Amino acid sequence: MNWRKFTLIACVGCLCIMFSTWSVNVSSSKLAKPQLSFTQLSIKQLEKRGQAITVKVISKDILGSGILLNRQGYFYTVLTNAHVLRTDNPPYRIQTNDNRIWLADVRSISRFGQNDLALLQFRSTGIIYDVASFGSSPAVGDEVFAAGFPFVEEETEKKGFVLTTGKISLTLHKALEGGYQFGYTNNIEKGMSGGPLLNRRGEVVGVNGMHAYPLWDMPSVFVDGSEADTALHQKITHLSWAVPIETVIKFVGD
């Protein structure tokens, strides 16, 4: 879908006033800790839930996906990958599931250290959107659902929101560079980076960011600089990868 067809809601002047008067930042806001829930959703319900909390991150073109992390009044915080923002320069925009486009402000990248995470913020004009709820870390064999907006090469191509199914295949005791720790069988396409990895209850358990079978067979490097052995490296490259939502909570939540 071509974002240029939609009316841009917000202006730079309004944003200057908005962000200068907003004194509450994300570090002081409370993110809900993972809670136990036993209500499993149908695929249709999961698609609806995923679409409600997943956004497009846009510069000149669509850069990737994001997650509506939390809300304070009409101010929304969006979580995405740092590498999504590095794809192009600001100004950045957020397209919500009602096809409205909002001018966004980069709030934090450095907060997350070496983790491939970043925060954006925008203000809606009186519209309330759903925000993510969080689940506990999944185990090997758990069913997971990866959501996002795959990139399309041609404007005539139509490929909107997608939800792919799969299972956790590998969890690492030591994270890879970027904070990636959950390996799963779901197909992740370009453009889905920054989107949510959901459990069967519709809770976010991770942030999509690395797809399987990379174009270049680079070594799998851990956060401490060590490299995976050949056997583990082969397993890693055959899977998609997410940063755990608990890593986000650690850096952002109280």
FENJOQUI-V31915 format. One record per residue. PSI is psi in degrees with one decimal (999 if undefined). OMEGA is omega in whole degrees, -180 to 180 (999 if undefined). Layout:
BEGIN
PSI:OMEGA
PSI:OMEGA
END
This chain:
BEGIN
133.3:-176
115.4:-177
-20.6:-179
-15.9:-179
-11.4:-176
153.4:180
131.2:178
120.3:-180
115.0:-180
163.4:180
161.3:-176
-40.2:-179
-42.4:178
-38.4:-180
-40.7:-180
-44.6:179
-43.2:-175
-52.2:-174
-23.6:178
-25.0:-178
-10.0:-179
109.2:-174
-11.7:-177
121.3:177
174.6:-171
-30.8:-176
-24.6:-179
-6.3:179
151.4:-176
123.2:172
135.8:180
130.8:177
155.8:178
134.3:-180
148.5:178
129.3:178
142.0:-176
8.3:180
110.3:179
141.0:-176
154.5:173
166.1:178
-40.2:179
-41.8:179
-38.2:178
-41.3:178
-42.9:180
-42.8:180
-46.3:180
-42.8:-179
-31.9:-179
-34.4:-174
-1.8:-178
134.8:-178
164.7:170
139.0:173
123.9:-170
141.2:166
-113.2:171
-35.6:177
177.1:177
125.5:-176
-35.1:-176
-160.6:-177
171.0:179
171.4:-177
131.6:174
100.7:-170
-48.1:178
170.3:-178
139.1:170
103.4:-172
-122.0:177
11.9:177
128.9:-177
139.8:174
130.1:-179
130.6:176
135.0:177
-174.5:174
144.8:175
-35.6:-178
-21.3:174
-44.2:-179
-28.1:179
-10.6:180
-30.8:179
169.7:-177
159.6:173
165.2:7
146.3:177
152.5:178
154.6:179
127.2:175
118.0:-179
175.3:-172
-9.2:175
12.7:178
8.9:172
148.7:-179
129.8:-175
137.8:176
133.3:-172
158.8:-180
133.6:177
121.4:-178
-35.6:-178
134.9:167
-44.8:-176
-24.4:-180
-32.2:-172
7.6:179
-128.4:-179
-1.2:-180
141.2:-176
67.1:-175
152.0:178
157.0:179
139.4:171
158.9:176
146.6:175
164.3:178
128.2:175
162.0:179
67.6:177
5.6:-179
134.0:180
127.9:177
152.1:172
150.7:174
165.0:-174
148.9:164
156.9:-170
144.3:179
167.7:178
162.2:-178
132.1:179
160.8:178
162.9:177
131.3:-178
-17.2:179
141.1:178
135.7:178
160.2:-174
121.2:-177
127.7:-176
152.8:177
-173.7:-177
97.9:180
142.3:179
138.2:176
139.1:-176
-39.0:-176
142.9:180
-22.9:-180
-19.5:178
140.9:179
110.2:178
97.6:-177
-140.0:-178
136.9:176
149.0:175
116.9:-179
147.1:-176
152.7:179
-166.0:-179
153.1:173
125.9:-178
-24.6:-176
131.4:171
138.3:-176
136.4:176
-29.2:178
124.6:-175
152.7:172
169.0:173
139.1:-177
-7.6:179
8.6:-177
128.8:-173
-20.6:179
122.1:174
132.4:-174
161.6:-172
-8.1:-179
144.7:174
127.5:177
123.9:-180
162.3:174
133.5:-177
-20.1:179
-6.6:176
134.2:-179
-11.8:179
168.7:-175
147.3:166
118.2:-173
151.6:168
-176.7:-175
-15.0:179
2.5:179
13.4:179
145.3:178
125.2:177
-9.9:-179
172.1:180
115.5:179
145.7:178
-23.0:-179
125.7:178
162.7:-179
162.4:176
65.4:179
153.9:-177
-35.1:180
130.7:-178
76.4:178
154.8:178
149.2:174
113.1:-173
134.4:178
167.9:-177
-26.3:-180
4.5:178
-9.7:178
160.8:-178
147.1:176
148.1:177
170.7:-173
-44.5:-178
-45.0:179
-39.2:178
-42.4:179
-40.2:177
-43.2:-178
-44.9:-176
-14.5:179
3.0:-176
158.3:167
158.0:-174
146.4:180
151.8:170
129.4:-179
142.1:177
-25.9:178
-26.2:174
-38.9:178
-47.9:-179
-38.3:180
-40.7:-175
-24.4:-173
-37.1:-175
169.6:177
999:999
END
